[in-house]
Amino acid sequence: MIPQTSTIILSGSRRILIIDARINSSRCLIPRQNSSSSRGTRFFSTSVKREITNISKKYASTSSLSILTRSSTDEQHTVILGCGIAGLSVAHYLLAAAASTNNTNMRVTVLDQHPGPAMGTSRKNGQLLCPSLSYSWVAMPILFGKDALLRSLINSTIARPFASSSTPAAPPVTMEPRALFDPKLWQFGMQWFRRRFIQADDFRNVNQAIGSLMHYTMKCLDDEDDELVQRISYDRVALGTQLLDGTVHTSDSSGDIGIFCTELQRLLVDAHGDRIDFIFGEGVSGVHYGSNDGSITDVTTTKKRTVSADQFVVALGTGSTDFCQSIGVPCPVYPVKGYLVTFKSQRDVPYNLMLPSKAFCAPMGGGKYRLSGFADFVADPFAKDCLEVDQDRAQALIEVAKKEFPDLEVVDIDCGFRPLSPDDCPLIGPSSKYQNLFYCTGHGSKGWSMGLGSGKLLTDIMLKKETSIDAKPYLPNRFDLGRTSGIPKRKNNPLMEQYLETSV
């Protein structure tokens, strides 16, 4: 057995693993390489991994390696599920708030199934930081107009399978016929219908809510008092966004979300050390509940690690729905496929460009551009074939861009899934069923433009502070249907009631 006060240090070339039994956790620290091209953390070499595996097996019977718990009764421990832009932003602002008040009892653990930060939706996107593009694309015209939602779906679901190879495949929204058999898509559609027609008054204000959160995020990114964020260089290039009519919005910009997240994760470890843990390569396999107080006590990971905490945050992006269904709470976030094309061009454009078919182009510097667009509802978003690029759709997107960049040279084509909510507005706030469960998910295609502001907003809610923007439009309870899938019904979360009754 390891003595409760012991610390084991395994050192290799520029690598250190610290296992501290006093706080019942393991922490991996890897000093940053000197190379200017290297960004963020580095993974362990095979030899160091072998040492870690051996030491883990040797002490597998001890609670210090299998259970991550609070080290004292006074400590406030928050577990964040997901290490993308949303989860990292919540972690940053929770720890920043604690540091500003000299609160040494705050501790954060970030849990992610991927081997590193920002390897899901936040890995790569269209680069856009665009408060000017605050409209909800699920509010598209339904029946009439060139980009009417029903017209796009009919063209893609019925007409496209029988179209010739020369037929353009550029409707902004498509749906595979097989997707109509997905129960989650029907649940998503029912919530969309409910928000758009039954709760129409609220739905009309969605664009305003999206815009408020986007402008708030830009304010957070430019906050000179936030020394940690200001230390991150993330290729912010664009001087604004040019719309189809030639109007330029200079409040917009662009940047690399993957670089930002990787650097933020590294700086959080550097700045807060023993107050933050990152557990990578482990998803959630089980959840345990309190017997009487309507709360979650701990989660079990896929590697049988038990992590207990005072508060839990769902920031799982496209994985949020499956997790929330497993614990009986609504979270209608549907993964919608989009396309990314990196290309070179001799044309020098300093702005993001809005293109036809709801496509967008962002400058990356050095003559490179990032083209993004389209929204495809596919049958099984996590099936292997769905994770691959639909070459017809990618080529259609490229043809849209060629009208502005006739000399474009494709460098890379990729695709990804956006965590879309039924009203295209994220879920930020407390669960109405579990007293210590919070959401920060469902940002759709606008996660980069809303991520940092979402983390700050949720932190203020969790700490029961006055929020800088009205929290009500983002509260998850707008999707509650009064059912909890077999989980005993809980009383409404009083924190939810507070923000339902209060506007900034």
C-alpha positions in Angstrom: 0.0 0.0 0.0 1.1 3.6 -0.7 1.3 5.8 2.4 -1.3 8.5 2.3 1.3 11.3 2.2 3.6 9.8 -0.4 4.4 11.3 -3.8 5.9 9.2 -6.6 7.8 10.9 -9.4 8.7 9.1 -12.5 11.0 11.2 -14.7 12.1 10.7 -18.3 13.5 13.0 -20.9 11.5 16.3 -20.5 8.6 14.3 -19.1 7.2 13.9 -15.6 4.4 11.8 -14.1 3.3 12.8 -10.6 1.1 10.5 -8.6 0.1 12.3 -5.4 -1.8 10.1 -3.0 -2.6 13.0 -0.7 -5.2 14.3 -3.2 -6.0 10.8 -4.5 -5.3 11.6 -8.1 -2.7 11.3 -10.9 -1.5 14.2 -12.9 0.6 14.2 -16.1 2.8 17.2 -16.7 4.8 17.5 -20.0 7.0 20.7 -20.4 6.4 22.4 -23.7 8.9 21.8 -26.5 11.0 24.8 -27.6 10.1 24.3 -31.3 8.1 27.2 -32.6 5.9 24.9 -34.6 4.9 22.8 -31.6 1.7 23.7 -29.8 0.2 22.5 -26.6 1.0 19.3 -24.8 2.9 16.3 -26.0 2.1 12.6 -25.4 4.4 10.2 -23.6 6.9 8.1 -25.4 6.4 4.3 -25.4 9.0 3.8 -22.7 7.3 6.3 -20.4 3.9 4.8 -21.1 5.2 1.4 -20.1 6.4 2.9 -16.8 3.0 4.4 -16.2 1.3 1.1 -17.0 3.5 -0.8 -14.6 3.1 1.6 -11.7 -0.6 1.7 -12.3 -0.8 -2.2 -12.2 1.4 -2.3 -9.1 -0.9 0.0 -7.1 -4.2 -0.9 -8.8 -5.7 -2.1 -5.5 -5.2 1.3 -3.8 -7.9 3.9 -3.8 -5.3 6.6 -4.7 -5.2 5.5 -8.3 -8.8 4.2 -8.9 -10.8 6.9 -7.2 -10.6 10.7 -7.6 -12.3 12.3 -4.7 -12.3 15.5 -2.6 -9.2 15.8 -0.4 -11.2 17.7 2.3 -14.7 18.4 3.3 -14.3 22.1 2.5 -13.1 21.5 -1.1 -15.6 22.4 -3.9 -14.9 19.8 -6.7 -16.4 20.2 -10.2 -16.2 17.5 -12.8 -16.5 18.7 -16.4 -17.5 16.1 -19.0 -15.8 17.2 -22.3 -12.6 19.0 -23.1 -13.6 21.1 -26.1 -14.1 24.8 -26.2 -17.1 24.7 -23.9 -15.6 22.5 -21.2 -12.3 24.3 -21.2 -14.0 27.7 -20.9 -16.0 26.6 -17.9 -12.8 25.2 -16.3 -10.9 28.5 -17.0 -13.6 30.8 -15.5 -14.2 28.6 -12.4 -10.6 28.6 -11.5 -10.1 32.3 -12.4 -13.0 33.2 -10.1 -11.5 31.1 -7.3 -8.0 32.7 -7.8 -9.5 36.2 -7.7 -10.9 35.6 -4.3 -8.0 33.5 -3.0 -10.3 30.5 -2.8 -8.0 27.5 -2.4 -10.9 25.1 -2.1 -11.9 25.1 -5.7 -10.8 22.0 -7.8 -11.8 21.0 -11.3 -11.5 17.7 -13.1 -12.0 17.6 -16.9 -12.9 14.2 -18.3 -12.8 13.3 -22.0 -12.9 10.1 -24.0 -10.3 11.4 -26.5 -6.5 11.2 -26.0 -6.2 14.9 -25.7 -8.0 18.3 -25.7 -10.2 19.5 -28.5 -10.3 16.3 -30.5 -14.0 16.3 -31.1 -16.0 19.2 -32.7 -13.4 21.7 -31.4 -10.6 20.0 -33.4 -11.2 22.1 -36.5 -13.9 24.4 -37.8 -14.5 27.2 -40.2 -12.3 29.7 -38.2 -15.2 32.2 -38.0 -15.6 34.5 -35.0 -18.7 36.3 -36.3 -21.2 38.1 -34.0 -22.7 39.5 -37.2 -23.9 36.0 -38.3 -26.2 35.6 -35.3 -29.2 34.2 -37.1 -30.5 30.7 -36.3 -30.3 28.6 -39.4 -33.1 26.4 -38.2 -35.3 29.5 -38.6 -34.9 29.3 -42.4 -38.1 29.8 -44.4 -40.0 26.5 -44.4 -41.9 26.4 -47.8 -40.9 29.4 -49.9 -37.7 30.9 -51.0 -34.5 29.6 -52.6 -33.1 28.2 -49.4 -36.4 27.1 -47.8 -35.9 24.3 -45.4 -38.6 21.9 -46.9 -37.3 22.6 -50.4 -33.8 21.7 -49.5 -34.8 18.5 -47.7 -37.1 17.4 -50.5 -34.3 18.0 -53.1 -31.8 16.0 -51.0 -34.0 13.2 -49.7 -36.1 12.5 -52.8 -34.5 14.1 -55.8 -30.8 13.8 -55.3 -30.6 10.0 -55.2 -32.1 9.9 -58.7 -30.1 12.9 -60.0 -27.4 12.5 -62.6 -23.8 13.1 -61.7 -23.9 16.5 -63.4 -26.6 17.8 -61.1 -25.3 20.3 -58.5 -25.4 19.0 -54.9 -25.3 22.3 -53.2 -28.5 22.7 -51.1 -27.4 24.1 -47.7 -29.3 21.4 -45.8 -29.7 17.7 -46.9 -31.0 14.6 -45.2 -30.3 10.9 -46.0 -33.6 9.0 -46.4 -32.3 6.5 -43.8 -32.1 9.2 -41.2 -35.9 9.3 -41.1 -35.7 6.0 -39.2 -33.6 7.5 -36.4 -35.7 8.0 -33.2 -33.3 10.8 -32.0 -33.9 12.8 -35.2 -37.7 12.5 -34.6 -37.2 13.7 -31.0 -35.1 16.6 -32.3 -37.8 17.4 -34.9 -40.5 17.4 -32.3 -38.6 19.8 -30.2 -37.9 22.0 -33.2 -41.7 22.1 -34.0 -42.5 22.8 -30.4 -40.0 25.7 -30.2 -40.9 27.2 -33.5 -44.7 27.0 -33.4 -45.9 26.3 -29.8 -43.3 28.6 -28.2 -43.2 31.0 -31.1 -42.8 34.1 -29.0 -39.6 32.7 -27.4 -38.4 31.5 -30.8 -38.6 35.0 -32.4 -36.0 36.1 -29.8 -33.5 33.4 -30.6 -31.4 35.5 -33.0 -31.1 38.2 -30.4 -30.0 35.6 -27.8 -27.4 34.1 -30.2 -26.1 37.6 -31.0 -25.8 38.6 -27.4 -23.8 35.5 -26.5 -21.5 36.0 -29.6 -20.7 39.6 -28.7 -20.1 38.6 -25.1 -17.6 36.0 -26.3 -15.7 38.6 -28.3 -15.6 40.7 -25.2 -14.2 37.8 -23.3 -11.6 37.1 -26.0 -10.5 40.7 -25.9 -10.6 41.1 -22.1 -7.2 42.7 -21.2 -7.7 41.7 -17.6 -7.7 38.0 -18.5 -4.0 37.5 -18.7 -4.3 33.8 -19.4 -6.4 34.2 -22.5 -4.3 37.1 -23.8 -1.3 34.9 -23.7 -2.8 32.6 -26.4 -1.9 33.2 -30.0 -4.5 31.5 -32.2 -4.0 33.0 -35.7 -6.6 35.8 -35.5 -6.5 37.1 -39.0 -9.8 38.4 -40.5 -10.5 42.1 -40.1 -14.3 41.6 -40.4 -17.0 39.8 -42.4 -18.2 40.8 -45.8 -21.8 39.8 -46.5 -23.3 39.0 -49.9 -24.4 42.7 -50.4 -20.9 43.9 -49.8 -21.6 45.2 -46.2 -18.5 44.6 -43.9 -18.9 44.0 -40.2 -15.7 45.0 -38.5 -16.7 43.4 -35.1 -15.9 40.0 -36.6 -12.7 38.1 -36.9 -11.3 34.6 -37.3 -9.0 32.2 -35.5 -7.9 28.6 -35.0 -10.1 27.0 -32.4 -7.9 23.9 -32.2 -4.8 25.9 -31.3 -6.8 28.0 -28.8 -8.1 25.0 -27.0 -4.8 23.2 -26.9 -3.0 26.2 -25.6 -5.8 27.0 -23.0 -5.5 23.4 -21.6 -1.7 23.8 -21.3 -1.9 27.2 -19.6 -4.6 26.0 -17.2 -2.2 23.3 -16.0 0.7 25.8 -15.7 -1.4 28.4 -13.9 -3.4 26.2 -11.5 -1.3 23.1 -11.2 -2.8 21.1 -8.3 -6.2 22.6 -8.7 -7.0 21.0 -12.0 -6.9 17.5 -13.4 -7.3 16.3 -17.0 -8.3 12.7 -17.5 -8.0 11.7 -21.2 -9.0 8.5 -23.0 -11.8 7.7 -20.6 -15.5 8.1 -21.3 -18.4 7.8 -18.8 -19.9 4.4 -18.3 -22.0 4.9 -15.2 -23.6 7.5 -13.0 -24.5 7.3 -9.3 -27.1 9.3 -7.5 -27.7 10.6 -4.0 -30.5 8.9 -2.1 -32.5 11.9 -1.0 -31.2 15.2 -2.3 -31.8 14.9 -6.0 -28.1 15.0 -6.9 -25.4 13.1 -8.7 -22.6 11.8 -6.4 -20.1 10.4 -8.9 -19.4 8.9 -12.3 -17.6 5.8 -13.4 -15.3 5.9 -16.4 -14.8 3.3 -19.1 -11.6 2.4 -17.4 -13.4 1.7 -14.1 -12.2 4.9 -12.4 -14.8 6.4 -10.0 -14.8 10.2 -9.9 -16.9 11.9 -7.2 -17.6 15.6 -7.1 -19.9 18.3 -5.8 -21.0 19.5 -9.3 -21.0 18.1 -12.8 -21.0 19.9 -16.1 -22.2 18.3 -19.4 -20.0 19.8 -22.2 -19.9 16.7 -24.4 -21.0 18.4 -27.7 -22.4 15.7 -30.0 -22.2 13.1 -27.2 -24.5 15.1 -24.9 -27.7 13.5 -25.9 -26.6 9.9 -25.3 -25.2 10.8 -21.9 -28.3 12.8 -20.8 -30.7 10.0 -22.0 -28.8 7.6 -19.8 -29.6 9.6 -16.8 -33.1 10.5 -17.8 -32.9 14.2 -18.6 -33.7 15.9 -21.9 -30.9 17.2 -24.1 -32.0 17.2 -27.8 -28.6 17.9 -29.3 -28.3 16.3 -32.8 -25.0 15.9 -34.6 -25.2 17.6 -38.0 -22.4 17.0 -40.6 -20.6 19.9 -42.1 -17.6 20.2 -44.5 -14.3 22.0 -44.3 -12.0 22.8 -47.2 -8.6 24.4 -46.8 -7.3 26.0 -50.0 -4.7 28.3 -51.4 -5.3 31.3 -53.6 -3.3 34.3 -55.0 -6.3 36.6 -54.1 -5.7 38.6 -51.0 -8.9 38.9 -49.0 -8.6 40.4 -45.5 -12.2 39.6 -44.5 -14.4 36.5 -43.9 -16.7 36.1 -46.9 -20.3 35.1 -46.9 -20.9 33.0 -50.0 -24.1 31.6 -51.7 -25.7 28.4 -50.3 -24.8 29.6 -46.8 -21.1 28.8 -47.2 -18.4 30.9 -45.6 -14.7 31.5 -46.2 -12.2 32.7 -43.6 -8.6 33.9 -44.3 -5.9 31.9 -42.4 -2.9 34.0 -43.5 -0.1 33.1 -45.9 -2.5 32.8 -48.8 -4.6 30.1 -47.2 -8.3 30.1 -46.6 -10.8 27.9 -44.7 -14.0 27.2 -46.6 -17.0 25.8 -44.5 -20.6 25.1 -45.0 -23.6 22.7 -45.5 -25.5 20.8 -43.0 -26.3 17.1 -43.6 -28.6 15.0 -41.4 -27.2 11.5 -41.8 -28.6 8.1 -40.7 -25.9 7.1 -38.2 -23.6 10.0 -37.4 -21.0 7.9 -35.6 -20.9 5.1 -38.3 -17.5 4.8 -40.0 -18.9 5.7 -43.5 -20.6 8.8 -42.1 -17.3 10.0 -40.6 -15.8 10.1 -44.1 -16.1 13.0 -46.5 -19.0 12.9 -49.0 -16.9 13.9 -52.1 -20.0 15.1 -54.0 -20.9 17.5 -51.2 -17.3 18.7 -50.8 -17.0 19.3 -54.5 -20.2 21.2 -54.5 -18.9 23.4 -51.7 -15.7 24.0 -53.7 -17.6 25.0 -56.8 -19.4 27.7 -54.7 -16.0 29.1 -53.6 -14.6 29.1 -57.2 -16.9 32.0 -58.1 -14.8 34.2 -55.7 -11.5 32.3 -56.0 -11.2 30.9 -59.5 -7.5 29.9 -58.9 -8.1 28.0 -55.7 -5.9 25.1 -55.0 -7.3 22.5 -52.5 -5.0 21.7 -49.7 -7.2 19.6 -47.5 -10.8 18.4 -47.3 -12.4 17.4 -44.0 -15.8 17.0 -42.3 -17.1 17.2 -38.8 -20.3 17.1 -36.7 -21.9 20.1 -35.1 -23.9 19.7 -31.9 -27.1 21.4 -33.0 -30.0 22.2 -30.7 -33.6 22.4 -32.0 -33.5 26.3 -31.9 -29.7 26.6 -32.7 -29.2 28.2 -29.3 -27.0 26.5 -26.8 -28.1 24.9 -23.5 -26.4 26.8 -20.7 -27.5 26.5 -17.1 -28.7 24.0 -14.4 -30.6 20.9 -14.9 -34.2 21.1 -13.7 -34.0 17.6 -12.2 -30.6 17.2 -10.6 -29.4 19.8 -8.2 -25.8 19.7 -9.1 -25.9 19.0 -12.9 -25.2 21.8 -15.4 -25.2 22.1 -19.2 -22.9 23.9 -21.6 -23.6 22.3 -24.9 -25.6 22.5 -28.1 -23.6 25.3 -29.8 -24.1 24.0 -33.3 -21.9 25.6 -35.9 -21.3 28.7 -33.7 -19.3 27.1 -30.9 -16.1 29.1 -31.6 -18.1 32.3 -31.6 -20.0 31.4 -28.4 -17.7 29.1 -26.5 -15.8 31.5 -24.1 -18.9 33.5 -23.3 -20.8 30.4 -22.6 -18.2 29.3 -20.1 -18.3 32.6 -18.4 -22.1 32.7 -18.3 -22.3 29.2 -16.8 -19.6 30.0 -14.2 -21.6 33.0 -13.0 -24.7 30.8 -12.8 -22.9 28.1 -10.9 -21.4 30.6 -8.4 -24.8 32.3 -8.0 -23.5 35.6 -9.3 -25.3 38.2 -11.4 -24.8 37.4 -15.0 -23.5 40.0 -17.6 -26.2 38.9 -20.1 -29.7 37.6 -19.6 -29.4 33.8 -18.8 -33.0 32.9 -19.5 -32.8 32.3 -23.3 -30.2 29.6 -22.8 -31.7 27.7 -19.9 -32.0 23.9 -20.7 -35.5 23.8 -19.2 -37.0 25.1 -22.5 -36.7 21.5 -23.7 -38.3 19.9 -20.7 -41.4 17.8 -21.4 -42.0 16.7 -17.9 -40.7 13.2 -18.4 -37.6 11.6 -16.9 -37.4 8.2 -18.5 -37.9 6.1 -15.3 -35.8 8.3 -13.1 -37.7 9.4 -10.0 -39.2 12.9 -10.5 -37.3 15.6 -8.7 -38.4 19.0 -7.6 -37.4 21.9 -9.8 -33.8 23.1 -9.2 -34.1 26.3 -7.2 -31.1 27.7 -9.1 -33.1 27.3 -12.3 -36.0 29.2 -10.8 -33.7 32.0 -9.8 -32.7 32.7 -13.4 -36.2 32.1 -14.8 -37.4 35.0 -12.6 -34.5 37.3 -13.0 -33.4 39.2 -16.1 -30.3 41.4 -16.4 
